[in-house]
């Protein structure tokens, strides 16, 4: 059995509101090994993005503990969590979040250059060829379709060879055919690199491709068959 990469124990997130304390996430635990894939599904406001943020160390829980690559996040400073993410984590977002002033190659090169990688250009080119954009290296985001922009974002996310890839609605802005292609690409790279995938999605087809699925409702994990 592969070593545990991501471990969350009794996670809760409570925030103040006009009506008093609001529980966004309530007592959720999970464990993922290298190469695992997890889909987090639920309606808007169910706590999906909050859970993603806690697992990635973008936020800290009110109660509970998250361990990423064997390191407990609660005891780390914000800067230390950022360094851990830079070493182990990749992100893909629904909104792509490419830099408009950089072309496709430069967008993928950027995180590698920030790491001081001398092979940044070569690695970025190979990744863009892998996602089918070898002929679009010099194109800017405005010159690319939504599906092409998402492929650039995926290439950028995998450039750092992340231990865990977090994807927040990665097919949400795409038509069904393009979304299917992006799903295929994510799982192919998951297999090739042994990357653990954690996906937030409304897309049941995408969710069912994951080894595990968590259904959230009002911040709690539910059994959909008995909901």
C-alpha positions, 0 to 999 in steps of 0.5 A, a space after each residue: 500500500 502506498 504511503 499516505 500523502 494527504 490525511 485529514 482528521 475531524 476537520 471543522 470550519 466555523 466562521 462568525 455571521 450576523 446570526 452567530 457562528 456558522 458551521 461551513 464544514 463539520 467533522 470530516 476525515 479522509 486519507 489519500 495515498 499517492 496516485 489516489 483520486 478523490 471527487 468532492 461533490 455537492 450543491 453550491 454552499 455545501 462546503 466543497 471549496 472550503 474543504 479543498 482550501 483546508 486540504 491544500 493549506 490555503 486556510 486553517 481549520 477551526 478544529 482538526 488537523 491536515 497532514 500533507 506529504 507527512 507534514 502537519 499544516 496546523 503548526 506551520 506559518 503562512 509562509 511555511 505552508 506556501 513553501 510546502 505547496 510550492 514543493 508538493 501542490 498543483 492547482 487547476 481552476 475553473 477560471 483557468 487563471 492564466 496570465 494574459 500578458 504571457 503566451 502559452 509557453 511562458 505561462 507554463 515556464 513561469 513556475 519553473 523559472 520561479 524555482 530556478 529550473 534551467 530546463 524551464 523552456 524545454 520542460 514547458 514545451 514538452 508538457 504543452 506538446 503532451 497536452 496537444 498544444 505543440 503548435 500553440 506555444 506562442 499564442 496568448 490566452 485571448 487567442 485560445 479557446 476555453 478548452 485550450 486555455 484549460 490545457 495550458 493550465 493543466 500543463 502549468 499545474 503538472 510542470 512542478 511535478 506535484 504530489 497532489 493536484 487540486 482541481 476546482 471545477 476543472 470542466 465547469 466552463 467547458 462544453 461536454 465534449 471539451 470537458 471529456 477531453 480535459 477529464 481524459 487528460 487529467 486522469 492520463 497525467 494522474 496515471 503517468 506521474 502518480 499524482 494524487 488528484 482531488 477534484 471539486 466538481 458538479 460533473 457526476 461523470 467526472 466524479 465517477 471516474 475517481 476512485 473515491 467520492 465524497 458527497 457534502 451537504 451543509 458541510 457534512 459528509 452524507 451517504 447519497 443513497 440514504 440522503 
